[in-house]
Amino acid sequence: MKWFEWNPGEADEGLSVNEVLNTLPASPIEKIPAIVRLLENPSSPYHLAGPASLGVHDILHTVLGRGLLQQDEAFVIGYSVGNSENAKALDRLLFMEMATKLYRKPFRFSETDALVFDLAFDVGMKAKKKNIHKMDPASILDMPLGEARAFLGVGRSQMLPYFKKEVKIATDTKASMRLKATFNI
């Protein structure tokens, strides 16, 4: 499977999180730019709110049911940043500025990606379970995917209204077409 085809939203919710993660194809990107590592890596002294290790970031893709397209990245990162108890409006603004202006392609956010990030930031802020970027991956890897989603408060029924909003924001993108097909939107 090619990286742009991966869709954990279609995964059987009876499979463990780890089984779904094992279907994640390798990224064609060999090196993550310094600015991305600076803002998004939890070990960076300059990270913004909600930084997730690569392993946790991949788990977030899986439990949120999001693939690897840039719009999916925008949703996952927006959710992670907004879900942090330390998230401030400044984190949102700084990330948007950096991701739309300073990140190089393919990491740079388009205007649509920025809108999706913004939506996901709000979704993360409203979530009852906070700081999921700090989760211990071992605590969730063996859980069935549906159970893990319920545990984190990101089950299909919770996320569907937000995915519907996203599809309205980003009508004809590949990621939105996949959301429409996967969740019957």
N, C-alpha and C positions, 0 to 999 in steps of 0.2 A: 504494500500500500504506500502511496506517495504521501508526504507530509500534509499536503493541502487537502487530501481526501479524508483524513482522520476525523471521526465524528463520535466522540464519547456520548453525545446525546442520544444516539441510537443503541448504545450498549445495553445488553440484558442486565437489568438491575439486580439479578440474582448472582451475577459474577462478583468476585471480590474487587475492591478498588485496585489491588495489585494486578489482578488478571487483566483488567481494562488498561492499566498503565503499561503493561507488557505489550500491548498492541500499538503503543505510541511509536510512530516511525522516527527515525533519526532526522534531526534538522539539517538542512543543507548549509546552514550558517555555521562557519567554523570558529569565528571569533566575535564575541559580543563587545561592542564598542565601550571605551572607557566611560563615557558619559552615562550610558545605560547602567553599567556596573556601579557607578558613583551614586546614582539616585535610587536604584532598585535593589541593590544587594544589602542584606542585613548586616554584613560585616563592614560596610562602608561607614565612615564617620559622618558622611554627608547625605545619607539616605533620607528619603521622605517617609511619611507615615506608611505603614503597611508593607514593608519590604519582606519578600518571601524568598527563602532559599529556592534553588532550582527544583529540588525535589518537591517541596510544598507547592511551588508554582505549578508544576505538572499535575499534582493532585487537585489543585483548584480548577484547572482545565477540565479534569475528569469529572469531579463532582458537580461543577457548574454546567456540564454537558457542552463545553465549548471546544471547538477544533483549534487549529493553529493559524488560521488566517489573521491578518492584521486587525480586523474588526473584533475577532475573538480575543486577541491579545488585549485590545482596548477594554473589552468588557472585564476580563480577568484582572487586569491591573487596576482598573477603576474600582472594582468590587473590593480588592485587597486593600487599596489605599483608603477607601471610604469606610471599610469595616474596622479599621484600627481605632481604638479608643483615643488615640493621640491625633487623629485626623483633624485638620483645621482647613478653613477656606484657603489659606495660603498654600497648603500642600496641593490642593486641587489646581490652583492658579499656576503655581510653579511647574507642576508636572505638565500641565497643558502647554505652557510656553515652551518648555524644553522639548517635549515630544513632538510638537508641531513645527518647531523652528530649528532646534539644534541637533536632534537625532538625525542620523543619516539614514538613507533608504537601505534596507527595507524596514527599519525600525521606526521611521518617521510616521506620525499620525496624519492622516488626511483630515479634512474638515469633518467628514462623516465619522471617522474613528474618534475624533475629539468629542463629538456629540454622544457617541456610544460610551466613551469613558465617563463622561459627565453623568449619564443615566446610571451607569453601574456604580459610580461613586455614591449616588443617592441611595441606590438599592443596598449597598454595603452599610451605609450609615443607619438605615432603618432595620437592619437585621438584628434579631434578638441575641444570636450567638456572635460575640465580638472577638476580634484578634485572631481570626482563623489562620492568619499568616504565621502565627507562632505555634501552631499545632505540632505535636510530635507525630511525624508521619507513621511511626510504628503503631500508634494508637488507632489508626484508621485503615491501614493497608489490608488487613484480613477481613474487614467488614464487607458484607454484601453492599454493592453500590447504592441500592435503594435505601438501605439502613443508614449508610454514611451520609447520604444526602439529607435524610430526615434528621439525623443527629446534628448536622451543621445548619439545618433550617433552609436548605436550598433544594428541596424536593421539586419535582416537576410542577406540582400545583402552586407552590410558592413562586416559582420563577416564571411561569407562563404569562402572567400579566405584564411582566417587565420585558419579556421577549416580544410580546405583541407590540409594546411601545417602541421597542428597538426596530422592529420591522417597519413601523411607520416612519421612523427617523431615517432609516437606511433602506429604502424600498427595494431596489433592484440589485443589491450587492450579492456576491456569492454566499457570504455568511448568512444574509437574511433569507435567501432562497433556501438554504439548508435548514434554517430555523423553521421556515414555513412548512417544509416537507417533514421534518422530524417531529414537530409539535402540532401539526395540523392547524396552522394559523391561517 
